[in-house]
Amino acid sequence: MTVVVTGASGFVGQFLCAALEKSGIEVRRAGRNITGDIRDKADWKPVLEDASTDIHLAARVHEM
């Protein structure tokens, strides 16, 4: 099983990825610091290819 986690470098994403990996689940991280821009202009095909699940945690926070 491969799980894609958007927002993987965020507060919740870091802990979720660690817990999933500890459970033996393969995690593919996605986020600005990891895969670059994740807006709708990004090419999601390589990130989502062969993934069984996507957990969306990406958010724009701490900006006024």
N, CA, C and O atoms as a GROMACS GRO file, in nm:
protein
  256
    1MET      N    1   0.085  -0.117   0.000
    1MET     CA    2   0.000   0.000   0.000
    1MET      C    3   0.090   0.123   0.000
    1MET      O    4   0.186   0.132   0.077
    2THR      N    5   0.057   0.219  -0.087
    2THR     CA    6   0.128   0.346  -0.092
    2THR      C    7   0.029   0.458  -0.065
    2THR      O    8  -0.076   0.467  -0.128
    3VAL      N    9   0.064   0.544   0.030
    3VAL     CA   10  -0.020   0.656   0.067
    3VAL      C   11   0.052   0.786   0.032
    3VAL      O   12   0.167   0.805   0.072
    4VAL      N   13  -0.015   0.874  -0.041
    4VAL     CA   14   0.037   1.007  -0.069
    4VAL      C   15  -0.016   1.101   0.038
    4VAL      O   16  -0.136   1.103   0.066
    5VAL      N   17   0.074   1.178   0.098
    5VAL     CA   18   0.034   1.275   0.200
    5VAL      C   19   0.073   1.414   0.152
    5VAL      O   20   0.191   1.446   0.143
    6THR      N   21  -0.027   1.498   0.121
    6THR     CA   22   0.001   1.637   0.090
    6THR      C   23   0.014   1.711   0.222
    6THR      O   24  -0.056   1.678   0.318
    7GLY      N   25   0.100   1.809   0.228
    7GLY     CA   26   0.124   1.878   0.354
    7GLY      C   27   0.210   1.795   0.448
    7GLY      O   28   0.202   1.810   0.570
    8ALA      N   29   0.291   1.708   0.392
    8ALA     CA   30   0.371   1.615   0.472
    8ALA      C   31   0.475   1.684   0.559
    8ALA      O   32   0.520   1.628   0.659
    9SER      N   33   0.515   1.805   0.522
    9SER     CA   34   0.615   1.875   0.602
    9SER      C   35   0.553   1.961   0.711
    9SER      O   36   0.624   2.024   0.790
   10GLY      N   37   0.420   1.965   0.717
   10GLY     CA   38   0.351   2.043   0.818
   10GLY      C   39   0.346   1.971   0.952
   10GLY      O   40   0.394   1.858   0.965
   11PHE      N   41   0.290   2.037   1.052
   11PHE     CA   42   0.285   1.985   1.189
   11PHE      C   43   0.216   1.848   1.195
   11PHE      O   44   0.273   1.752   1.247
   12VAL      N   45   0.096   1.841   1.143
   12VAL     CA   46   0.020   1.714   1.146
   12VAL      C   47   0.080   1.613   1.049
   12VAL      O   48   0.092   1.495   1.080
   13GLY      N   49   0.119   1.660   0.931
   13GLY     CA   50   0.174   1.572   0.828
   13GLY      C   51   0.297   1.496   0.873
   13GLY      O   52   0.312   1.378   0.842
   14GLN      N   53   0.387   1.563   0.944
   14GLN     CA   54   0.508   1.497   0.993
   14GLN      C   55   0.476   1.379   1.084
   14GLN      O   56   0.534   1.271   1.071
   15PHE      N   57   0.384   1.401   1.175
   15PHE     CA   58   0.347   1.295   1.269
   15PHE      C   59   0.270   1.182   1.200
   15PHE      O   60   0.290   1.065   1.230
   16LEU      N   61   0.183   1.219   1.107
   16LEU     CA   62   0.107   1.117   1.034
   16LEU      C   63   0.200   1.030   0.952
   16LEU      O   64   0.188   0.907   0.954
   17CYS      N   65   0.293   1.091   0.879
   17CYS     CA   66   0.387   1.014   0.797
   17CYS      C   67   0.469   0.918   0.883
   17CYS      O   68   0.488   0.802   0.845
   18ALA      N   69   0.516   0.964   0.996
   18ALA     CA   70   0.594   0.879   1.086
   18ALA      C   71   0.511   0.761   1.136
   18ALA      O   72   0.560   0.648   1.142
   19ALA      N   73   0.385   0.786   1.171
   19ALA     CA   74   0.297   0.679   1.220
   19ALA      C   75   0.267   0.578   1.110
   19ALA      O   76   0.266   0.457   1.135
   20LEU      N   77   0.241   0.626   0.989
   20LEU     CA   78   0.213   0.536   0.878
   20LEU      C   79   0.334   0.448   0.847
   20LEU      O   80   0.321   0.327   0.829
   21GLU      N   81   0.451   0.509   0.843
   21GLU     CA   82   0.574   0.433   0.814
   21GLU      C   83   0.603   0.332   0.924
   21GLU      O   84   0.649   0.221   0.897
   22LYS      N   85   0.578   0.370   1.048
   22LYS     CA   86   0.597   0.277   1.160
   22LYS      C   87   0.505   0.156   1.148
   22LYS      O   88   0.538   0.047   1.194
   23SER      N   89   0.390   0.176   1.084
   23SER     CA   90   0.294   0.068   1.063
   23SER      C   91   0.327  -0.015   0.938
   23SER      O   92   0.255  -0.109   0.905
   24GLY      N   93   0.435   0.020   0.870
   24GLY     CA   94   0.476  -0.056   0.753
   24GLY      C   95   0.416  -0.009   0.622
   24GLY      O   96   0.424  -0.079   0.521
   25ILE      N   97   0.355   0.108   0.623
   25ILE     CA   98   0.293   0.163   0.503
   25ILE      C   99   0.393   0.252   0.431
   25ILE      O  100   0.461   0.334   0.493
   26GLU      N  101   0.401   0.237   0.298
   26GLU     CA  102   0.488   0.322   0.219
   26GLU      C  103   0.424   0.459   0.204
   26GLU      O  104   0.307   0.470   0.168
   27VAL      N  105   0.500   0.564   0.233
   27VAL     CA  106   0.448   0.700   0.229
   27VAL      C  107   0.520   0.778   0.120
   27VAL      O  108   0.643   0.775   0.110
   28ARG      N  109   0.443   0.847   0.038
   28ARG     CA  110   0.498   0.937  -0.063
   28ARG      C  111   0.459   1.078  -0.021
   28ARG      O  112   0.341   1.112  -0.021
   29ARG      N  113   0.556   1.159   0.014
   29ARG     CA  114   0.531   1.294   0.064
   29ARG      C  115   0.514   1.394  -0.050
   29ARG      O  116   0.584   1.386  -0.152
   30ALA      N  117   0.420   1.486  -0.033
   30ALA     CA  118   0.399   1.594  -0.128
   30ALA      C  119   0.381   1.724  -0.052
   30ALA      O  120   0.309   1.729   0.048
   31GLY      N  121   0.446   1.828  -0.100
   31GLY     CA  122   0.435   1.959  -0.035
   31GLY      C  123   0.536   2.054  -0.095
   31GLY      O  124   0.628   2.012  -0.166
   32ARG      N  125   0.521   2.182  -0.066
   32ARG     CA  126   0.610   2.284  -0.124
   32ARG      C  127   0.756   2.254  -0.098
   32ARG      O  128   0.839   2.270  -0.188
   33ASN      N  129   0.790   2.213   0.022
   33ASN     CA  130   0.930   2.189   0.057
   33ASN      C  131   0.984   2.058  -0.001
   33ASN      O  132   1.105   2.035  -0.001
   34ILE      N  133   0.896   1.974  -0.050
   34ILE     CA  134   0.937   1.840  -0.094
   34ILE      C  135   0.923   1.825  -0.245
   34ILE      O  136   1.020   1.789  -0.313
   35THR      N  137   0.805   1.852  -0.298
   35THR     CA  138   0.780   1.831  -0.440
   35THR      C  139   0.765   1.961  -0.519
   35THR      O  140   0.741   1.957  -0.640
   36GLY      N  141   0.778   2.073  -0.453
   36GLY     CA  142   0.758   2.200  -0.522
   36GLY      C  143   0.613   2.246  -0.512
   36GLY      O  144   0.539   2.200  -0.425
   37ASP      N  145   0.574   2.334  -0.600
   37ASP     CA  146   0.441   2.394  -0.599
   37ASP      C  147   0.333   2.287  -0.612
   37ASP      O  148   0.338   2.205  -0.704
   38ILE      N  149   0.236   2.287  -0.521
   38ILE     CA  150   0.130   2.186  -0.528
   38ILE      C  151  -0.003   2.243  -0.577
   38ILE      O  152  -0.107   2.178  -0.565
   39ARG      N  153   0.000   2.365  -0.633
   39ARG     CA  154  -0.124   2.423  -0.686
   39ARG      C  155  -0.172   2.343  -0.806
   39ARG      O  156  -0.108   2.247  -0.848
   40ASP      N  157  -0.285   2.382  -0.860
   40ASP     CA  158  -0.346   2.307  -0.970
   40ASP      C  159  -0.261   2.307  -1.097
   40ASP      O  160  -0.289   2.229  -1.188
   41LYS      N  161  -0.159   2.391  -1.106
   41LYS     CA  162  -0.071   2.393  -1.223
   41LYS      C  163   0.035   2.283  -1.216
   41LYS      O  164   0.102   2.255  -1.316
   42ALA      N  165   0.052   2.223  -1.102
   42ALA     CA  166   0.152   2.118  -1.084
   42ALA      C  167   0.109   1.990  -1.155
   42ALA      O  168  -0.010   1.963  -1.169
   43ASP      N  169   0.206   1.912  -1.198
   43ASP     CA  170   0.179   1.782  -1.261
   43ASP      C  171   0.170   1.677  -1.152
   43ASP      O  172   0.272   1.636  -1.096
   44TRP      N  173   0.050   1.634  -1.120
   44TRP     CA  174   0.027   1.539  -1.011
   44TRP      C  175   0.046   1.394  -1.052
   44TRP      O  176   0.055   1.307  -0.965
   45LYS      N  177   0.053   1.366  -1.181
   45LYS     CA  178   0.059   1.227  -1.226
   45LYS      C  179   0.174   1.148  -1.162
   45LYS      O  180   0.149   1.039  -1.111
   46PRO      N  181   0.298   1.199  -1.162
   46PRO     CA  182   0.407   1.120  -1.102
   46PRO      C  183   0.390   1.100  -0.951
   46PRO      O  184   0.434   0.999  -0.895
   47VAL      N  185   0.326   1.195  -0.885
   47VAL     CA  186   0.307   1.185  -0.740
   47VAL      C  187   0.199   1.083  -0.705
   47VAL      O  188   0.214   1.005  -0.611
   48LEU      N  189   0.090   1.083  -0.782
   48LEU     CA  190  -0.024   0.997  -0.751
   48LEU      C  191  -0.019   0.859  -0.815
   48LEU      O  192  -0.096   0.770  -0.778
   49GLU      N  193   0.071   0.841  -0.912
   49GLU     CA  194   0.077   0.715  -0.985
   49GLU      C  195   0.099   0.596  -0.892
   49GLU      O  196   0.191   0.596  -0.810
   50ASP      N  197   0.015   0.495  -0.905
   50ASP     CA  198   0.021   0.370  -0.828
   50ASP      C  199  -0.005   0.389  -0.678
   50ASP      O  200   0.021   0.297  -0.600
   51ALA      N  201  -0.054   0.505  -0.637
   51ALA     CA  202  -0.087   0.525  -0.495
   51ALA      C  203  -0.226   0.470  -0.469
   51ALA      O  204  -0.316   0.480  -0.553
   52SER      N  205  -0.244   0.410  -0.352
   52SER     CA  206  -0.375   0.355  -0.318
   52SER      C  207  -0.463   0.457  -0.246
   52SER      O  208  -0.586   0.447  -0.248
   53THR      N  209  -0.400   0.556  -0.180
   53THR     CA  210  -0.475   0.653  -0.100
   53THR      C  211  -0.403   0.788  -0.103
   53THR      O  212  -0.281   0.794  -0.110
   54ASP      N  213  -0.481   0.895  -0.097
   54ASP     CA  214  -0.426   1.029  -0.083
   54ASP      C  215  -0.488   1.092   0.041
   54ASP      O  216  -0.610   1.096   0.055
   55ILE      N  217  -0.403   1.141   0.129
   55ILE     CA  218  -0.450   1.212   0.248
   55ILE      C  219  -0.409   1.357   0.231
   55ILE      O  220  -0.290   1.389   0.229
   56HIS      N  221  -0.508   1.445   0.219
   56HIS     CA  222  -0.482   1.585   0.190
   56HIS      C  223  -0.478   1.666   0.320
   56HIS      O  224  -0.579   1.684   0.386
   57LEU      N  225  -0.357   1.713   0.354
   57LEU     CA  226  -0.339   1.795   0.474
   57LEU      C  227  -0.282   1.932   0.441
   57LEU      O  228  -0.265   2.016   0.530
   58ALA      N  229  -0.252   1.956   0.313
   58ALA     CA  230  -0.190   2.083   0.275
   58ALA      C  231  -0.286   2.199   0.302
   58ALA      O  232  -0.406   2.191   0.275
   59ALA      N  233  -0.230   2.306   0.354
   59ALA     CA  234  -0.309   2.426   0.383
   59ALA      C  235  -0.218   2.548   0.383
   59ALA      O  236  -0.098   2.538   0.405
   60ARG      N  237  -0.276   2.657   0.358
   60ARG     CA  238  -0.202   2.784   0.365
   60ARG      C  239  -0.233   2.844   0.500
   60ARG      O  240  -0.345   2.888   0.526
   61VAL      N  241  -0.134   2.846   0.586
   61VAL     CA  242  -0.156   2.897   0.721
   61VAL      C  243  -0.055   3.005   0.755
   61VAL      O  244   0.045   3.023   0.684
   62HIS      N  245  -0.081   3.077   0.861
   62HIS     CA  246   0.007   3.181   0.913
   62HIS      C  247   0.031   3.294   0.813
   62HIS      O  248   0.136   3.357   0.815
   63GLU      N  249  -0.066   3.320   0.727
   63GLU     CA  250  -0.057   3.432   0.633
   63GLU      C  251  -0.180   3.518   0.648
   63GLU      O  252  -0.293   3.467   0.647
   64MET      N  253  -0.160   3.644   0.661
   64MET     CA  254  -0.271   3.738   0.677
   64MET      C  255  -0.321   3.784   0.542
   64MET      O  256  -0.414   3.863   0.534
   0.00000   0.00000   0.00000
